[in-house]
Each structure stands twice: as structure tokens, then as C-alpha cells.
Amino acid sequence: MTPSSDLESEGKDARSGLGLLLESGTTGHTPLGPNQDPWPATPHTEGQARIMHDVIGGIGPDQSVHENMREPLARALATYTADTHEILAGLDSKYISAAGAGYFQDGDKTHMAVSQKDLVQFMRGLSEDPEAYGTLHKAESRYIDLSLEQIPKEAQGPDVTNPINKAGTALGVMSSIREDVINDGRMAGYSEADWKAKLAYHVIGGAVTPMYFTTAGGVSLAFGDAIQRGVDTWAWEWGNRMKGEVDAKVNPQIADEYLEVNNQLPIMIREWAKDRPEIQESFIQDYSRDVLEGRNRSTETAHKYLTDTTN
């Protein structure tokens, strides 16, 4: 007779293997290793997008993901941040219309589509692991940085305010998920302080080192600080504060402070504006207000989808 502990161990090993298999199947590259962060705008094939759609739709409604699968699935989802950013914003009708099919083509690009509800609930299930949550948060922050850099210098009106509002919306959902995890009280065996501290070190450690992703041809590419100024500035400020505080009880408080949307994004926006001397101070503050409007909209959306998972 097989001892129950052996069966439990086999089950965990099987789920670990399944998680890695799904990471590979949805991204097209081998599972990432230590110090390798997912690239948030990775190209995908139709087949990969379909698998990701099915994983989200199959697991999302339970708002629960097996502990051995959280990190590989978070890494997989992070490669779709260009799509999840738009899905969370809820403004692009192409994603809404294609949610059932699981994908759509836009020129030579394949986009994954899924319902906003399933996505938020899937992210909630992943986020009981602070490192999985950190992976999603880093990817979203990095994609926001990229989207800001892609705004033409002569852009005005909605060409500027829409990307900024979407940034507030996406990180607002992340904030609501974080609050839901903490308020749930289980956090996969972590105490609230441990969860926050582990998240903090995970985000900071990745944000100040190069990012790596593997192309479809198997080539590993690294992206340095040049395109990550906003993320790095925010992360360095946070990291320096944490290094200056030796009290373990203080670091989780710093994590709370720096993960607040109305603290993180104004730092990123101000850093982005440094290369655009034509942007006046009053506009920088207007853009920060757009961030908060996006956050308010997303908080309402996320709370609608996040249900009590304590039972």
C-alpha cells in the first residue's frame, strides 16, 4: 500500500511538471530559470494563445491554483501582458468580441483574448504566491513603461491620456487583487508580513537586473536599464528605503507604500516626462490625475469579480 505522503508528493510533482509544460506550451520557449523574467510583449502563435485562453477559462472561476503551478503559470501569463493590459482596461472591443474564440489577428500579430472576469479571477488564484504576484506586477509595470515610451513626443489629448488611464486601470486591478489576497487571510501559508516582504524582495530584485526572454528562434535577449527608466527609478527608491530599514516589520509597510498606484505611477510618469521638456508641470499633474481615474474605475471592476474564497 502506498503511503499517503508518497501520493501527496507524487501529486505535487505531477502538478509541477504540468505547470512547466503549460509554461512552455503557452510561450513557445523552455521554462524560465532564476533571474530570468518574462518579457511582457512576447509574440505568440495562435496555438499558444488558444492554450493560454483555455487555461485561464478553466482555472479562473475557482480563483484557486495549485501551489506548484502558480509560478510557472504566472511567468506564462506575464508574457501576455500586452494583451492582459488591454483586457483589464476594458476599452478595446476587439478583445471583448474575441473572448470566446480565445484569440484574434491584428496584421501579423496574434492576440490572446479572454473575458475580463476569468482573467481577474485567474490572476487572483496565482497571487496567493507572492513571487507569482510579483512576476505579474513586474511585467505590468514594465509594459506600462514601454507604452509610455511609445507615445510620440508630439502626441496630445487621448493619444497621451488613454495609455496613462489604462496604466492606472491595470495596476488598480493588481492592487485590488493584492488587497483581496491579504484580506483572505490564508495566503498559501504565509503571514501577511511575510507575504509582503517576500513580494517586495522579488519585485526589487528583478526590477534592477536585466530582463531575459527567448525568441521563437531560441535566441536569449537581455534588456537593460535604457528602456526601464521608470520601473528602475521606482524600484530603486523602494529598494533604498528597504535597505535603510533593518526592522523586518518596517519593510512590509514600505512595500505597501510603493505598491500603491497613486505612488508608483506618478514616479514613473515624472521619469518619463524628463525626456520631454515640452511637457509642463501642470500636464504632469494632470496625467497623474488620469492615473487615479483609471484606478478608481478598475477597483470597481475587480471588486465585482473577486468573491470570498475562504470557504
C-alpha positions, 0 to 999 in steps of 0.5 A: 500500500502506498503511503499517503505522503508518497501520493501527496508528493507524487501529486505535487510533482505531477502538478509541477511538471504540468505547470512547466509544460503549460509554461512552455506550451503557452510561450513557445520557449523552455521554462524560465530559470532564476533571474530570468523574467518574462518579457511582457510583449512576447509574440505568440502563435495562435496555438499558444494563445488558444492554450493560454485562453483555455487555461485561464477559462478553466482555472479562473472561476475557482480563483484557486491554483495549485501551489506548484503551478502558480509560478510557472503559470504566472511567468506564462501569463506575464508574457501576455501582458500586452494583451492582459493590459488591454483586457483589464482596461476594458476599452478595446472591443476587439478583445471583448468580441474575441473572448470566446474564440480565445484569440484574434489577428491584428496584421501579423500579430496574434492576440490572446483574448479572454473575458475580463472576469476569468482573467481577474479571477485567474490572476487572483488564484496565482497571487496567493504566491507572492513571487507569482504576484510579483512576476505579474506586477513586474511585467505590468509595470514594465509594459506600462513603461514601454507604452509610455515610451511609445507615445510620440513626443508630439502626441496630445489629448487621448493619444497621451491620456488613454495609455496613462488611464489604462496604466492606472486601470491595470495596476488598480486591478493588481492592487485590488487583487493584492488587497483581496489576497491579504484580506483572505487571510490564508495566503498559501501559508504565509503571514501577511508580513511575510507575504509582503516582504517576500513580494517586495524582495522579488519585485526589487530584485528583478526590477534592477537586473536585466530582463531575459526572454527567448525568441521563437528562434531560441535566441536569449535577449537581455534588456537593460536599464535604457528602456526601464527608466521608470520601473528602475527609478521606482524600484530603486527608491523602494529598494533604498528605503528597504535597505535603510530599514533593518526592522523586518516589520518596517519593510512590509509597510514600505512595500505597501507604500510603493505598491500603491498606484497613486505612488508608483505611477506618478514616479514613473510618469515624472521619469518619463516626462524628463525626456520631454521638456515640452511637457509642463508641470501642470500636464504632469499633474494632470496625467497623474490625475488620469492615473487615479481615474483609471484606478478608481474605475478598475477597483470597481471592476475587480471588486465585482469579480473577486468573491470570498474564497475562504470557504 
